[in-house]
Amino acid sequence: MKDEKSLKSVHLSSLLEKGLEHSEKYATSVSDLRKKIGEEVFLRGWVYRHRRTGNMAFVVLRDGTGIVQCSVNKDNVKPDEWESANDLYIDSVVNLIGEVREDDRAPDGIEVQVREFGVAFKGEPFPITKDQSTEFLLDMRHLWIRSPKMIDILKLKASVINDIRGFLDEKGFLEVQPPLITGSAAEGGATLFEVNYFDRKAYLSQSGQLYLEAVINGYPLVYGFAPSFRAEPSRTPRHLAEFWQLEAEMAFYNQDMNMKLQEQILEHVAHSEAKNHPDILKRFGRDPQDLLDIQTPFERMKYEKALDILKEKGLDVKWSDGLGMDEEKALMQDRKQPVFLTNQPKEIRAFYMRINPDDPRTVLDADLLAPEGIGEIFGGSERVSDYDELMGRIKEQNLKEEDYQWYIDLRKYGSIPHSGFGIGSERVVRWILKLDSIRDAIPFPRTMNRISP
């Protein structure tokens, strides 16, 4: 709890000399300044912007919770403090004591008029300046990550993940942790990252789904949140080699129940972010009302119908073509509500997806496409629960039976109807914040040509 003692009798030097634990009692976050109008506060943080006009120096300070303009009057501070306030670099670390005032000319209408000013770390000239290229900012991600824009993205992403977790927890789901090193593929051998595992070959996990399916025979509703790895040689704005997805599996769920749960989750997330982070949304050009307008149920569009629509739009697509970024964008460009793309051809879908009994050419699957041309953000299906059907699907796709023996065992002992889905957390964030590329939805992106920083 903060010490309520007035700062009027406290000097910056004595405050800092007593150590971090003592100064923490007096520290105020920028986000709390509006509640401190007319009071003196102790602030610490990094220089976001800096300029001097005559006898005034203006230091815009950031601390991760916000930014605030701090004005230093030459006549109100000691000569060495005035010199320090004029000799700063971007991201120098400063400490100050000053009074919070309302000022319409300042960012967010608040300014701190400084009484005492000190530099804890001056550093060197900051290498990132205005109008840098995307590649340069990616090269300097270890420094760019501290920018208010990136912190806004990270805050919203954390909130989205908490929204989903909270929703599933309320539904009685159990969170479990699938392994990240596996001996077999979930999504196809062509996109596996191979690693040396002692004296054997192993792979980085493409998905925790198969392991979650094992757990539902002990507890019916489970989910996991973990990184997934795909060795896809793709340069599109929606692909990453390493990404974080939340995956859920549900015993005794058919595909219709599966889709209803997914659309409820997305509606919940959209409404929650619109209500809780309208300021962040607006900074990225997203009208919070767009998200409040997301309403279930979402349209179910069969793959066959999607082909007809795409042909009308002049795209050359035929049966068994996978719909990629261009096709999904064409389908969703002018839509305001998400759409489930369902019943895709079995030959282009994973072996664990159940064959559609009403059309054996297809499976009981669904990709949830976000509006405004973003494309797939959720993907799910009813899973194969029958032993013979699973064995047939494994043979159809020329998979090695021995690689999936433990998974096949699940159909021998207590097999039940079940369904599941995965949510690409970065794709959801990209849609919500209208980001140009998915690379900005993760702190340190990994792509086919980037493994650093």
N, C-alpha and C positions, 0 to 999 in steps of 0.2 A: 504493500500500500504506500502511496506517495506521502512524503512528509509534507504537512500542511504549513510549515514554517514559511513566513514571507521571505522572498528573495531580496527585499529592500535592504536588508542588513548583511547580505552575502556578497562576497567578492569572488570573481571568477577564479582567481589564482588559488584562493583557499579552498574553494569547492573542488577543484581538480586535484589539488595536492593530497586530499584525503582519500583519493582512490575511486575506482569505478563504482563500488557498491554504495559509497556515500553519494556520489554525483547522480547515480541512477534514481535516488529518492526525489531529486529535484527536477529531473529531465521531463520535458513535455514533448509529445509527438506533434508533428505538423498537423495531423488530422484532428487533433484536439484543440487547436488554437482558437477556433470560433467560440469555444466555451470559456475562453480566457480573456476576452476583450477587457481592456483597462487594467490588466494584471501584468506583473513582470514574470517572465518565463526564462528557463534555461534551455537552450536548443543546442543540438550538436548534429552534424551531418556533413554532406558533401556539397561543394560549390557546383551549382547547375548552370548559372550564368553570372556574369560579373561586368559591371561598367562603372565609370566614374564621371561625374559632372560637377566641375567646380569643387566646392567644399563637401560634396556628397559622394559617397560610394554606395552602390546598390549591389548587394550580394543576394542572389536567389539561391536559397538553400533547399536541398532535398534530403529526405531521411528514409525513403521507402514507403512512407505513408502519405506523402504529398510534397508539394513545393510551396515556399513562401518567400516573399521579398523582405529582405532585412536592410534597413537604411542605416548607414553609418555617417554621422555628422562629424566633420573634423573638429568642431568646437566642443563636442560632447565626450570625446574619448582621449586617452593619453596619446602622445606623439608616436610611440612605438606601435600602439594599436592601430592608429590611422595609417601608418606605413604598412603594417601587415595587411590591412583591409584593401590596400591598393596593389599589393604584390602577391596576387593569387593566380592559380591556374584552375581550369575546369577540373573538378574532382579533388581539389585540395580539401582537406578535412578541417573544419572550423568548429569552435565552441563560442557561444555568446550568451549574454544576458541582455534582455531588453523588454520593452513594454509593447503589448499587443494593441494595435490600433486598427480601426476600420478606415480603409482608404480605397475609394472606387477606382483609382488609377493602378492599383496593385493587382497581381494575380489573385483571383477568388475574393477580391475586395478586402484583403487583410494585409497589414504590414507590421513588422516588428521594428520598433525604433530602438537601436542598439545603445546600451549603456556601457558594456564592456565587451571586447572582442579579442579572440585569440586563435592562432593557427596551430593545430596539432600536427598537421602533416601537409607540407606544401607540394611535394612531389615534382614531377616534370610536366612540360607542356603536353596536354592530352592529345593523342594521335588522331582522334576522330573529330572531324569538323563537319560543317554543313555539306549537304549534297554529295555524300560519298556513294560509291557504287554498291550494289547488293553484294557482290563478291567480296569487296573490301570489308563490309560489315560482317559477313560470315567469317572471314579470316580473323577479325577482331572480336568475335562473339564473346570472348572472355571479358572484354571491356564493355561491349555494347549491351550485354545482358543486364547491366545496372541502369540502363536508360528507363525513364518513366514509362515509355511505350512498352518495353519488354516486361517490366514489372506489372503493368496493367494486364498484359496477356497472361502472365503466370498467376496473378490473383484470380482472374476469371476462370482459368483452367482448373485451379484448385477448387473453386466454388462449384464448377460443373461436376467434378468428380465426387465432391461431397454430396451434391444433390442426388446423384445416381445411387451412391452408397446408402444414403439416408432413405431413399425411396425403397430400395431392395430390403434394407434392414427392417423397415416397417412392415414389409410383406412376409417377414419370417425367413429371409434368406440367410445362409451361413457363408461367410467369406473364408475361402481356403487358398492355399498357396501351391500352385502347380510348379513342377520343376522347369528350369530354363535350359537344362542340358538333357537331350533326349536321344533315343536310339532309332527313331523313325519319324517320318514326315506326317504332318496333319493336312497340309494344303498342297502337297506336290513336291517331288524330289528336285525339280528344276530350280526351285528358289531356296534351297537349303544352304546355310552357312555351315561348312564342315569344320570341326575342331578335333584336335588330338586329345583323346581321353585315356590317359595312361597308355596301354598298348592296343587300344581300339579306336575305331572311328565313332564319332558322335556328332551331334548337330545342335545348333542353337535353336531354341523352340520357335516355331512359326505360330503356335497357338497352344494354349493350355486346355483346349476343349476336350480332347480325348481323356485327359486325366480327371477333368470335372465330371465327365460322364461316369467314370468309375465311382466317384463319391456319392452320386445321387442314389445309388443302391443302398447306401447307409443313411443318407439324409436327403430328402427329396428336392430341396431348393438350395442351390449353391451358386456362388460367383467367385471370380478371381480377378484381380487387377495386377497386371504384370507386363513387362516389355515383350514384344514379339519381334522376330527377325525375319526379313524376307530379302533374299538375294536377287531382287528384281532390277535388271539394268534399265531403270526408268528415270527420266529427267522431268517428269510431269510435275506440276505444282501441287499434286495431291499424294505423292508417293514418298515414303521414307524407307530406309533399310532397317531402321530400328524405331519402333513406335510403341506406344502404350495403349493397350486395349482392355476394356472391362468385358469379361465373358461370363455368361450365365447359362446354367443348365437346369432344366426343370423336369422332374419325374411326373408322369401322368398328365403331361401337357401335349395337346396336338398342335398343329401349325397355326390354326386360327387363334387359339389361346396365346400362343407365342407372339403373334403379331399384335394382339390386343395389349399385351404387357409392354411390348416395345413402344407402341405409340403413346401409352400412358406415361412412360418414362420420359420420352422426348417432350411431350406437352408439359410435364412437371418441370423439366429443366428449363424450357423456354420461358415459362411464366415466372419461375423463381429468379432467373437472371434478370429479367425485365424489371422485377420489383426490387431486387436487392442491389443491382449494379447499373442503374440507368446512366450514371455519370460515365462509367467506363464505356458502355455501349455507344453513347453519343460521341465520345472522343474518337471512335473508330467509324463513325458515320452510320451506325445502326440505330434506327428509330426503335425504342423499346416497345412501341405499339406493334411493330412487326412480329415480335415474339409473343406478345399477349394475344395476337390474332391466331396463333397456332391452336387449332382445335381438332380433337378426335371426333369421329374415326377418320383415318386417312384413306384415300382412294387405294384400291387394290387393282393394279394393272398387270394383266398377264403378258408374258414375254411375247406371245403371238400378236397381241394388240399393239405392243410397243413397236414391233417390226413394221406394222402397217402405218403407224404414225410417222416413223422415221423415213419410210419410203415416200410418204406424202411430202416430207420436208426435203426430199432430194438426196437422202443418204443411201448409199448402196450397201444394204445389209441383207443377209439371207439366213435361213434357219441354221442354227448351231454356231453362228457368229457370236462371240462374246461382246457384250456392249461395254465399250470403254468410255474414256472421259468425254470424247466428242459426242458420242451417242447419248450419254446421260445428260450432258449439257443441253443438247437439242430437245430432249424430252422435258426438261425441267426449267428451261430458260425463263418462261413467262408465267410459271406457277408460283403461287404464294403459300401453298400447303405442301407438306411432304407427301410422297407417293411410295407405296410398296410395289416393286417390280417382282412379280411372282412367276412360279412355274417355268423355270428356264430348262433348256434341254439337258438331259442327264449326262450326255457325253462331255459337257463343258463344266460340270459341277462336281463337287467332291464326292468321294466314294461313300461317305457316311450319311449322305442325304437320302431320305426315303423316296422311293419311286411313287409318283402320283398315281393312285389307283384309277382315277378318272381319265388319265392320259399318260400311259406308260412311257411316252417319249420324254416326259418331263419329270421333275422332282418337286417335292413339297418344300420349296425354298422361298425366300423373300429378301431382296436388298431394299433397304429403306433409303430412298433418294431425297436429299434435302432440296428445298426450293431454290430458285434464283440460279440454277445451273451448276451448283456445287457438286452434285452427284452423291454417290453412296456414302453414308455415314454409319449405318448399322447393317449387319448381314446375319441371317439366321436360317434355320430350317428345322423341320421335323427330322429326327435322326432315325436311321435304320435300327429297328429293334429285333428283327427276325434273323436268325442265324443264317438260313439259306440265302436270304436276300443279300446279306452282308458279304457272304462268300462270293456270290455272283458279281457283286459290284467290285470287289477286290480283283477278281479275275478279269473283268471287263477293262479295268484300268491298268492291267499288267503290273500290279503291285506284288511285292514279295510277302507271301502269307506269314513267313516266320518273323517279319518285322512288326507284325501287328498281332502276334499270338495272344498277348495279354489282353488286347482290346477285343479280340474275338471271344475270349473267355467270358466277357461280360454278357454275351448273348447265350451262354450255356447255363448260367447260374442266376436265376431270378430276373431275367430280362423283362423290361416293362416299356410301354410307349413313353417317349420323352422327346423334348425339343430344347433348342438353345439358340443363342445369338451372341454376337460380338459387337462392341461399340468402339469405334476408333476415336479415342478422346481428342486427338489432334484435329481430326476431320470435323468433329462437332464444334470445336473452338473456332476453327477456320470459318465455318458457316456463320456462327453467331456473330463474330467480329468482322466478317467480310474481308478476311485476309487474302491477299493476292496469292500467297504460297503457304503450304502447310509447314514449311521450314520455320516460320515465325511462331508456330504453335507449340514448339518444343524448345527447351533451353539451349541444347547443343545438338543440332540436327546431324544425322548420319545419312548420307546419300551415296550413290555409286562413285562419286568423285570427291567425297569429303569425309574424313575421319578425324579431323582436328579443327579447332581445339576441343 
